[in-house]
Every structure is written in C-alpha cells, then in structure tokens.
C-alpha cells in the first residue's frame, strides 16, 4: 500500500519529462549536468529515479531569461 501524499510529491522519469516538455532520454542525459535535483531509490540497475514536483518548479523558475 502506498501513501498517497508521498507518491504525489514524486514523479518518475516519464512524468518528469512530460512535466518539463522534454524526452525521457534528454532528462536522463541532462538532469545532473543542469542541476535538476534527482532522487535515486535503490542501487544498481534496479534503482528508480524520481523527481520532486516542487523542485522541478523551482528549477523551471531559475531558467527564466530576463529580457
């Protein structure tokens, strides 16, 4: 049984990519390089990558270019 409030705050890679409007492969390749906060649950090939929605929102705001 999952706790809804906890799972609602985390997104898997596909959900994170959809939220950012990028491909899953782009997100895998660029998350660490661009400073997108990543959470890894587990180790090795079975590790699950997750993103917090609130941290993605902060990261998006930081990408704003002043004109």
RAJO-V669697 format. One record per backbone hydrogen bond with DSSP energy under -1.0 kcal/mol. NH is the residue of the N-H (numbers start at 1). CO is the residue of the C=O. If there is no record, write none. Layout:
BEGIN
{{NH & CO} {NH & CO}}
END
This chain:
BEGIN
{{7 & 3} {8 & 4} {11 & 51} {16 & 12} {17 & 13} {18 & 14} {19 & 15} {20 & 16} {21 & 17} {22 & 17} {27 & 23} {28 & 24} {29 & 25} {30 & 26} {31 & 27} {34 & 30} {36 & 31} {39 & 50} {41 & 48} {47 & 44} {48 & 41} {50 & 39} {51 & 11} {53 & 9} {56 & 52} {57 & 53} {58 & 54} {59 & 55} {60 & 56} {61 & 57} {62 & 58} {63 & 60} {64 & 61}}
END
